C-alpha cells in the first residue's frame, strides 16, 4: 500500500509541495488580474460609448517612452495601448513575494505591506 493510499484510508491528505502551493497562488493571482482587467475594460468601453470619448493613448505613450517603442501609425499605437493595458492589468497579480510567503505558511502581511503594521495581529 502506498503512503498516499494509507493516508487517504485514515482520512488524511498529504500536504502539497511548496512549489505546488506557489504555482497555485500564482495561478489564482493571474486569473484575478485577468478578471479585474476584463471588468475595467468593459466599464471603460461603456463609459467611452456614453461620453463619445476616444480611447486613450496615454498607456502607449508612457510605455513607449520607457521601452523605446514607437508605433508606426495610429492603428499600431492603438494596438500597443491595448497590449499595455492588458499587460499592466494582469501584472497587478504578480505580487510574487507575498505568494511565496503565503505558500510557505505565513501571512506575508507584516513585512510585505507599506506602511508596516504596528499591531500585533496584521
N, C-alpha and C positions, 0 to 999 in steps of 0.2 A: 504494500500500500504506500502510495506517495505521500509526502508531507502535506501537500495541499489537500488531498483527499481526507487525510486524518484530521486536519484542522477543520475542514468542512463538516466532517461527521460529528464533531463536538460543538459545532455552531460558531467556530472562529474563522476569521479571514486573515490571510497573510497581508501585512501592510505593504502597499505598493512601494517600489523603489523611489529614491529621491529623484532620479531622472524622470521617472514616470509622473511623479507629482508635479515637477517643474513643467513638464510638457503639457500636463492637464491645465495648469494655471495659465500658461502662455496661450494655449488654445482658447480658453474661455475669454481671456483678455482681447485676443484678436477678434473673436466673434462679437464681443461687446463693442469694440471700436468700430467695426463694420456696421453694426446695428445703429449705433449712435450717428454715424456719418450718413446712413440712409435716412434717418429721421430728420436730421438737419437739412439734407439735400431736398427732401420733399417739402419741408416748411419753407425753404428758400424759393423753390420753384413756385409755390402758391403765392408767396409774397411778391415775387417778381411779376407774376401774371396780374395780380391785383393792382400793383403800383405802376405797371408797364415799365419797369426798370430793366436795363440791360445787365447781363451777367458781369460781375466784377472781374477785372484782370489784375487786381492787386496781388493775389497769391502768385500769379505767374511773374509779375514784376519783381516781387521780393525774392522768390526762389531763383529766378533767372539771374538776379544780381549776385546772390550768394554762390550759385553753382556755375555761373558763367555761361548760361544758356540763353541764346537769342533766337526765338522763333522767327521763321522766315516771313510768315504772313499772319493775318488776323485769325484765320482758321487754326493755324498752328499754335497761336497764342491761346486760343480758347481751349484747344486740346491739352496744352501744357497746364493751364489753370485748373482744368478738371482733374488731371492726374495729380497735381499738387494738392488739391482739395481732398481727394481720396487718400493719398499717402499720409497727409498730415492728420486727417481724422482717424485713420486706423492706427497711426503711430501713437496716439494717446493711450493705446492699450499696452504699449511697451514699457511698462513700469517694472522691468525685469528684476531689479534688486529686491523689491518688495515681494515678488512672487517666489524668489529663491528662499527668502527668509520664511515666508509663509509655508512653503512646501516642506521646509526643514522642521516645521513645528512651531515656529514663533509667529508673533503677530506682525512684526516689522514696523509697527506704528511708532514706537518710541524714538527710534533713531532714523527713520526714513520720512519723517514729516517736518515741515517747517511752518511756524516756529516749533521748536521741540516741546513735547508735552511736559507739563510741570506737575501733573497729578500722578499719584501712584498707579492709577489704572488709566491707561490711554487707549 
